[in-house]
Amino acid sequence: MLEGKPLADKMRPDTLQDYIGQSRAVGQETLLRSLLETNEIPSLILWGPPGCGKTTLAHIIANNSKKHSIRFVTLSATNAKTNDVRDVIKQAQNEKSFFKRKTILFIDEIHRFNKSQQDTFLPHVECGTITLIGATTENPSFQVNAALLSRCRVIVLEKLPVEAMVTILMRAINSLGIHVAGASRSTDPLSHSSNSSSEPSVFIEDKAVDTLAYLSDGDARIGLNGLQLAVLARLSSKKMFCKKSGQAYSPSRALITENDVKEGLQKSHILYDRAGEEHYNCISALHKSMRGSDASASLYWLARMLEGGEDPLYVARRLVRFASEDIGLADPSALPQAVAAYQGCHFIGMPECEVLLAQCVVYFARAPKSIEVYSAYNNVKACLRNHQGPLPPVPLHLRNAPTRLMKDLGYGKGYKYNPMYSEPVDQEYLPEELRGVDFFKQRRC
Ligand SMILES: Nc1ncnc2c1ncn2[C@@H]1O[C@H](COP(=O)(O)OP(=O)(O)OP(=O)(O)O)[C@@H](O)[C@H]1O
């Protein structure tokens, strides 16, 4: 059971009874559960973080549907082409008209289809040729075509809590015939596979199960595959040790410790999902903590990103933006600080550059804030966007007149060159129709 396919795939449950957690979405009293039990599947978008059970739920629905002779077709948006979708639809139409057979189309990572690809199946979902089930880790309001979204029920699945992770891990531990060494949890002796004489008895520390459940951060795939790696690594190091020391490999006992499971997990997967929602959530939390002048929280979000493997230059670029947007002229040295931090990160890279970013983040959290320039500039942009008709011409006196013709046309005429005047110069700089507008005070014009 340990070799070959990832443990997470082998442990995928087939029925709702074995589907752990997610009670808000598919608990006993939920509408979705009654629909699933009566096999009336609506079009669904399953939205949730990696490894929380989206594909598993679709797999359970597939199992159920097959019993009711409903076709269940799976496509992954990472490699399916628009033509593949068309083929599925064509077949679904035939099945519907000739055999009155329904088709459920499951599209994994539906957010990877662009809007026009999503348009391909919209009319067929509308007219009931296919029931669509899409799985996504990304917020469907941004990634799924609005018309399609309005025809689907969005099911929000949550990160699996630690207790649910422990249940999932214990089920795997039981089916692998591993014993738990420690007081609080006992394995189910009946489910142990019989211990063949060529294999050692494998034990796992009670604490290691908790640590694995905790560090998997709600992702059952990481937890199960981490368990598999830890066991395989421990067994092979035992064999290596015997080989090196010239001892005959005698199967006895192997103990999986907390350290083994920590090594079995990749830190970057545990803490942070660089490409997904978490990336935007953390940068937003950092930005808001600095804006709120909370230096300690700012450091926390920074560390969470960097420890999770975020690109330091991405963080540095956001700091450059923050320096102008939120600090602005309240402390004009913030901008050079951010640019210097960016260049410093570029020169020395991680992990050395983390302290540069930390210094800059704390400086920014403690700095006085001003959005004066940022909001005045937004007022100007709004003014330009709201303008009806052609934009007003640049006043003639402000135009440069490099040629005789331009001079003859009045370019630059009447312009007062400020350094020639000792007193303040009375001169208009805005177009005629905006005369008197102050973008620092006015929201609109
Ligand atoms: N709620 C659950 N109950 C029991 N096992 C689960 C549950 N969720 C996930 N698992 C286990 O974790 C594995 C991975 O889960 P699954 O493929 O369903 O995640 P996912 O949400 O589709 O993730 P991704 O977005 O990364 O594809 C499954 O094969 C199964 O073994």
The ligand as an SDF file (V2000), in Angstrom:
LIG
                    3D

 31 33  0  0  0  0  0  0  0  0999 V2000
  -13.2260   15.6600    3.4540 N   0  0  0  0  0  0  0  0  0  0  0  0
  -12.4130   14.6200    3.2460 C   0  0  0  0  0  0  0  0  0  0  0  0
  -12.6380   13.4330    3.8240 N   0  0  0  0  0  0  0  0  0  0  0  0
  -11.7830   12.3890    3.6410 C   0  0  0  0  0  0  0  0  0  0  0  0
  -10.6680   12.4460    2.8730 N   0  0  0  0  0  0  0  0  0  0  0  0
  -10.4050   13.6060    2.2720 C   0  0  0  0  0  0  0  0  0  0  0  0
  -11.2420   14.7450    2.4150 C   0  0  0  0  0  0  0  0  0  0  0  0
  -10.7290   15.7640    1.7170 N   0  0  0  0  0  0  0  0  0  0  0  0
   -9.6310   15.3040    1.1390 C   0  0  0  0  0  0  0  0  0  0  0  0
   -9.4110   14.0060    1.4570 N   0  0  0  0  0  0  0  0  0  0  0  0
   -8.2470   13.1860    1.0540 C   0  0  0  0  0  0  0  0  0  0  0  0
   -7.2970   14.0620    0.4630 O   0  0  0  0  0  0  0  0  0  0  0  0
   -7.0500   13.7210   -0.9000 C   0  0  0  0  0  0  0  0  0  0  0  0
   -7.0130   14.9940   -1.7120 C   0  0  0  0  0  0  0  0  0  0  0  0
   -8.2890   15.5980   -1.6980 O   0  0  0  0  0  0  0  0  0  0  0  0
   -8.9930   16.2020   -3.0090 P   0  0  0  0  0  0  0  0  0  0  0  0
   -8.2720   15.7190   -4.2290 O   0  0  0  0  0  0  0  0  0  0  0  0
  -10.4500   15.9420   -2.9190 O   0  0  0  0  0  0  0  0  0  0  0  0
   -8.6870   17.7010   -2.7700 O   0  0  0  0  0  0  0  0  0  0  0  0
   -9.0960   18.9530   -3.6500 P   0  0  0  0  0  0  0  0  0  0  0  0
   -9.8680   19.8760   -2.7520 O   0  0  0  0  0  0  0  0  0  0  0  0
   -9.7520   18.5120   -4.9200 O   0  0  0  0  0  0  0  0  0  0  0  0
   -7.6590   19.5590   -3.9150 O   0  0  0  0  0  0  0  0  0  0  0  0
   -7.0050   20.3320   -5.1810 P   0  0  0  0  0  0  0  0  0  0  0  0
   -7.6550   21.6750   -5.2680 O   0  0  0  0  0  0  0  0  0  0  0  0
   -5.5650   20.4450   -4.7690 O   0  0  0  0  0  0  0  0  0  0  0  0
   -7.2290   19.4350   -6.3700 O   0  0  0  0  0  0  0  0  0  0  0  0
   -8.1700   12.7760   -1.2900 C   0  0  0  0  0  0  0  0  0  0  0  0
   -7.7210   11.8080   -2.2150 O   0  0  0  0  0  0  0  0  0  0  0  0
   -8.5720   12.1280    0.0140 C   0  0  0  0  0  0  0  0  0  0  0  0
   -7.7500   11.0190    0.2650 O   0  0  0  0  0  0  0  0  0  0  0  0
  1  2  1  0
  2  3  1  0
  2  7  2  0
  3  4  2  0
  4  5  1  0
  5  6  2  0
  6  7  1  0
  6 10  1  0
  7  8  1  0
  8  9  2  0
  9 10  1  0
 10 11  1  0
 11 12  1  0
 11 30  1  0
 12 13  1  0
 13 14  1  0
 13 28  1  0
 14 15  1  0
 15 16  1  0
 16 17  2  0
 16 18  1  0
 16 19  1  0
 19 20  1  0
 20 21  2  0
 20 22  1  0
 20 23  1  0
 23 24  1  0
 24 25  2  0
 24 26  1  0
 24 27  1  0
 28 29  1  0
 28 30  1  0
 30 31  1  0
M  END
$$$$
